[in-house]
Amino acid sequence: MRLPLAVPALAMLPVLMPCAFGQSAQSLTNPDWIKPFPPFHMVGNVYWVGTYDLSSYLITTPAGHILINTGLAQTVPQIKAGIEQLGFKLSDVKILTATHGHFDHVAGLAELKQMTGARVMMSEQDAELLESGAKSDFRFGDDPGARFEPVQVDRRLNNGNKIELGGVILTAHHHPGHTKGATSFTFDVRENNKIYRVGIMNMPGINPGVRVGGMPKFPEIAQAYARTFHDQKEMKIDVWLASHAAQFDMHKKYQQGDAYNPDRFVDPTGFQAAVVRLEKLYRDQLVKEQQSK
């Protein structure tokens, strides 16, 4: 099972394999989603514990840890090993959440919840995706290849809600379009007497087969995307991270074995440029759809 990333983003994400509109999630593969990658210290209390491309972020606190994005079911052992390799305990993970409810980011949630006893927190609009195992997805709901083990959501998040643990406060930002409940998280990190504004952003790409002018199960999708582009362009981010390594050029900014450098992912200009680029692709597709009517 491999769920594709946004077709319009393919030009900026060279690691993705080619895909076409209408393809099944199961028919698409990306070996970088399961390819191992060593865990590493990103900035402050933020660590990478994902695969080569699928982002999983461990945010540590004195009261336990937060894990954002759990990857595929088969990559759960990699996440566990990465956390332990960094010197932390999987059992200390108290909160599980995700940037959106597609299986490449949440298929490991059910197992990790069982392993840790952590609370699952998800946007109000994507909670149904988790609890239905993706059956309620507006695009891939009828595709068995996009399914995952359902998981109960313990807390439903709305725009502006806070996740608080051990003095760390994450703000949830509702950025719909890619899914109805796509969410970004912002928080402050202090390192060497400097404060970094960190954004784990859900970039608003468009999946194969999605008509941005309106979907039967998401008629207001055009307005959702437009609002997300507007809101993201207004955000002030120092450290830009995202749901996939390729989306924020992680492998250009960090090479395996590089010395720790908290400034490595400071890239406010790159974030804004990526939002503008994706917005243009959205507008171009909207025009094409309107012309084809």
C-alpha positions as CSV (number, residue, x, y, z in Angstrom):
1,M,0.0,0.0,0.0
2,R,1.4,3.4,-1.0
3,L,-0.6,6.6,-0.9
4,P,0.7,9.1,-3.4
5,L,1.7,12.7,-2.5
6,A,0.3,15.6,-4.4
7,V,0.7,15.4,-8.1
8,P,1.4,19.2,-8.4
9,A,4.2,18.8,-5.9
10,L,6.0,16.2,-8.0
11,A,8.3,18.8,-9.6
12,M,9.5,19.9,-6.2
13,L,9.6,16.4,-4.8
14,P,12.0,14.4,-7.1
15,V,12.0,11.3,-4.8
16,L,8.4,10.6,-5.6
17,M,7.6,8.0,-8.2
18,P,5.4,9.0,-11.2
19,C,1.7,8.7,-10.8
20,A,-1.4,9.5,-12.7
21,F,-4.9,10.8,-11.9
22,G,-7.3,8.1,-10.9
23,Q,-4.7,5.5,-9.8
24,S,-5.3,3.4,-6.7
25,A,-3.3,4.1,-3.6
26,Q,-2.3,0.4,-3.6
27,S,-0.9,0.6,-7.1
28,L,1.7,3.3,-6.2
29,T,4.9,2.6,-4.4
30,N,7.7,4.7,-2.9
31,P,10.6,2.8,-1.5
32,D,11.8,6.0,0.4
33,W,8.7,5.6,2.6
34,I,10.1,2.5,4.2
35,K,13.8,3.0,3.6
36,P,15.5,3.4,7.0
37,F,17.2,6.6,8.1
38,P,19.2,7.1,11.3
39,P,17.4,9.2,13.9
40,F,19.0,12.6,14.7
41,H,18.7,15.7,16.8
42,M,17.0,18.5,14.8
43,V,16.7,21.5,17.1
44,G,16.2,21.9,20.8
45,N,13.9,19.1,22.0
46,V,12.9,18.0,18.5
47,Y,14.2,14.8,17.0
48,W,13.7,13.0,13.7
49,V,12.6,9.3,14.1
50,G,11.1,8.8,10.7
51,T,12.2,6.9,7.6
52,Y,14.1,8.4,4.7
53,D,11.1,10.3,3.6
54,L,8.1,9.8,6.0
55,S,8.4,12.3,8.8
56,S,8.0,11.3,12.4
57,Y,8.9,13.9,15.0
58,L,9.7,13.2,18.6
59,I,9.2,16.2,20.9
60,T,10.7,15.5,24.3
61,T,9.6,17.0,27.6
62,P,10.3,16.3,31.3
63,A,6.7,14.9,31.6
64,G,7.0,12.6,28.7
65,H,7.1,12.9,24.9
66,I,4.9,13.8,21.9
67,L,5.1,11.9,18.7
68,I,3.9,13.6,15.5
69,N,3.2,11.2,12.6
70,T,3.6,7.4,12.9
71,G,4.3,6.4,9.3
72,L,3.3,3.0,7.9
73,A,2.4,0.0,10.0
74,Q,5.6,-1.7,8.9
75,T,7.8,1.2,9.9
76,V,6.7,1.2,13.6
77,P,9.8,-0.9,14.5
78,Q,12.0,1.8,12.9
79,I,10.3,4.5,15.0
80,K,10.7,2.5,18.2
81,A,14.4,1.7,17.4
82,G,15.0,5.4,16.6
83,I,13.6,6.6,19.8
84,E,15.6,4.1,21.8
85,Q,18.8,4.9,19.8
86,L,18.5,8.5,20.8
87,G,18.4,7.5,24.5
88,F,14.6,7.8,25.1
89,K,12.0,5.3,26.0
90,L,9.0,4.5,23.8
91,S,7.0,4.0,27.0
92,D,7.5,7.7,27.8
93,V,5.5,8.8,24.7
94,K,2.3,10.3,26.2
95,I,0.7,12.0,23.1
96,L,0.3,10.7,19.5
97,T,-0.9,13.0,16.8
98,A,-0.5,13.6,13.1
99,T,-0.5,16.3,10.4
100,H,-3.3,14.5,8.5
101,G,-5.2,11.2,8.3
102,H,-3.7,9.5,5.2
103,F,-2.3,6.1,5.9
104,D,1.3,7.0,5.2
105,H,1.3,9.2,8.3
106,V,-1.1,7.3,10.6
107,A,-1.2,3.6,9.8
108,G,1.1,3.0,12.7
109,L,-1.1,4.9,15.2
110,A,-3.1,1.9,16.5
111,E,-0.1,-0.2,17.2
112,L,1.8,2.6,18.8
113,K,-1.2,3.5,21.0
114,Q,-1.3,0.0,22.2
115,M,2.4,-0.1,22.8
116,T,2.6,3.2,24.7
117,G,-0.9,3.8,26.2
118,A,-0.5,7.3,24.8
119,R,-3.5,9.6,24.1
120,V,-4.3,10.1,20.4
121,M,-5.1,13.7,19.5
122,M,-6.4,14.5,16.0
123,S,-8.2,17.3,14.3
124,E,-11.9,17.2,14.6
125,Q,-12.3,16.9,10.8
126,D,-9.8,14.0,10.4
127,A,-10.8,12.1,13.6
128,E,-13.4,10.2,11.5
129,L,-10.6,9.1,9.1
130,L,-8.7,7.5,12.0
131,E,-11.8,5.9,13.5
132,S,-13.0,4.5,10.2
133,G,-9.6,3.3,9.1
134,A,-9.8,5.7,6.1
135,K,-13.2,4.6,4.9
136,S,-14.6,8.1,5.3
137,D,-11.8,9.8,3.2
138,F,-13.3,12.1,0.5
139,R,-10.9,10.8,-2.2
140,F,-9.6,7.4,-1.1
141,G,-12.5,6.1,1.0
142,D,-13.4,3.5,-1.5
143,D,-9.9,2.3,-2.1
144,P,-8.9,-0.8,0.0
145,G,-5.2,0.1,-0.7
146,A,-5.6,3.2,1.5
147,R,-7.0,1.5,4.5
148,F,-5.3,1.1,7.9
149,E,-6.2,-0.3,11.3
150,P,-8.8,2.1,12.9
151,V,-7.8,3.9,16.1
152,Q,-9.9,5.7,18.7
153,V,-9.3,9.4,19.0
154,D,-9.1,10.6,22.6
155,R,-9.1,14.3,22.0
156,R,-10.4,16.2,18.9
157,L,-8.5,19.3,18.0
158,N,-9.9,22.5,16.5
159,N,-8.0,25.5,15.0
160,G,-6.0,27.2,17.7
161,N,-6.3,24.4,20.3
162,K,-3.2,23.8,22.4
163,I,-1.4,20.6,23.2
164,E,0.5,21.0,26.5
165,L,2.9,18.6,28.1
166,G,5.9,19.2,30.4
167,G,6.0,22.9,29.6
168,V,5.9,22.5,25.9
169,I,2.9,24.1,24.2
170,L,1.9,23.2,20.6
171,T,-0.7,25.2,18.7
172,A,-2.8,23.3,16.2
173,H,-3.6,25.2,12.9
174,H,-6.4,23.8,10.8
175,H,-5.0,23.8,7.2
176,P,-7.6,21.9,5.2
177,G,-7.5,20.8,1.5
178,H,-5.2,17.9,1.4
179,T,-7.6,16.3,3.8
180,K,-10.6,18.0,5.6
181,G,-8.6,18.1,8.8
182,A,-5.0,18.7,7.7
183,T,-3.2,20.3,10.6
184,S,0.1,22.2,11.1
185,F,1.7,22.6,14.6
186,T,3.7,25.5,15.8
187,F,5.7,25.9,19.0
188,D,8.7,27.7,20.4
189,V,12.1,26.0,21.1
190,R,14.9,27.6,23.1
191,E,18.4,26.7,22.2
192,N,21.6,28.5,23.2
193,N,19.7,31.5,24.6
194,K,17.8,31.8,21.3
195,I,14.1,31.1,20.6
196,Y,13.2,29.4,17.4
197,R,9.6,29.4,16.1
198,V,9.2,25.8,14.8
199,G,6.5,24.9,12.3
200,I,5.7,21.3,11.5
201,M,3.6,22.2,8.5
202,N,1.1,20.2,6.5
203,M,1.9,21.5,3.0
204,P,-1.3,21.9,0.9
205,G,-0.6,19.6,-2.0
206,I,-3.2,18.0,-4.2
207,N,-3.6,14.2,-4.5
208,P,-4.2,12.3,-7.8
209,G,-7.9,12.3,-8.8
210,V,-8.8,15.3,-6.7
211,R,-10.8,18.1,-8.4
212,V,-10.0,21.3,-6.5
213,G,-13.2,22.9,-7.9
214,G,-15.3,20.5,-5.8
215,M,-15.5,16.8,-4.8
216,P,-18.8,15.0,-4.1
217,K,-17.7,14.3,-0.5
218,F,-15.9,17.7,-0.1
219,P,-17.8,20.3,-2.1
220,E,-16.1,23.2,-0.3
221,I,-12.6,22.0,-1.1
222,A,-11.7,25.1,-3.2
223,Q,-12.5,27.4,-0.4
224,A,-10.6,25.2,2.0
225,Y,-7.4,25.3,-0.1
226,A,-7.7,29.0,-0.6
227,R,-8.0,29.6,3.1
228,T,-5.0,27.4,3.9
229,F,-2.8,29.3,1.4
230,H,-3.9,32.6,2.8
231,D,-3.3,31.5,6.4
232,Q,0.1,29.9,5.7
233,K,1.4,33.0,3.9
234,E,0.6,35.0,7.0
235,M,2.6,32.7,9.3
236,K,6.0,33.5,10.7
237,I,8.1,30.4,10.9
238,D,11.9,30.1,11.7
239,V,12.4,26.3,11.5
240,W,10.3,24.8,8.7
241,L,9.5,21.1,8.9
242,A,6.8,19.1,7.1
243,S,5.1,15.8,6.6
244,H,7.7,14.4,4.2
245,A,11.4,15.0,4.2
246,A,11.3,15.9,0.5
247,Q,8.8,18.7,1.1
248,F,11.3,20.8,3.1
249,D,14.5,19.6,1.4
250,M,15.7,17.7,4.5
251,H,18.3,15.7,2.7
252,K,19.9,18.8,1.2
253,K,20.0,20.5,4.6
254,Y,21.1,17.5,6.6
255,Q,23.5,14.7,5.5
256,Q,23.7,11.6,7.6
257,G,26.4,12.1,10.3
258,D,26.5,15.9,10.1
259,A,27.3,17.6,13.4
260,Y,24.3,19.0,15.3
261,N,23.4,22.5,14.1
262,P,20.2,24.1,15.4
263,D,20.2,26.6,12.5
264,R,20.2,24.0,9.8
265,F,16.5,24.0,9.3
266,V,15.9,27.7,9.7
267,D,14.3,28.5,6.4
268,P,11.4,31.1,6.5
269,T,12.1,32.1,2.9
270,G,11.9,28.5,1.7
271,F,8.6,27.9,3.5
272,Q,7.0,31.0,1.9
273,A,8.3,30.1,-1.5
274,A,6.9,26.6,-1.2
275,V,3.5,27.9,-0.2
276,V,3.4,30.3,-3.2
277,R,4.5,27.5,-5.6
278,L,1.8,25.2,-4.4
279,E,-0.8,27.9,-4.5
280,K,0.1,28.6,-8.2
281,L,-0.3,24.9,-9.0
282,Y,-3.7,24.9,-7.2
283,R,-4.8,28.0,-9.2
284,D,-3.6,26.5,-12.5
285,Q,-5.5,23.3,-11.9
286,L,-8.7,25.2,-10.9
287,V,-8.5,27.1,-14.2
288,K,-8.1,23.9,-16.2
289,E,-11.0,22.3,-14.4
290,Q,-13.2,25.3,-15.1
291,Q,-12.2,25.3,-18.8
292,S,-12.9,21.6,-19.2
293,K,-16.5,21.9,-18.1
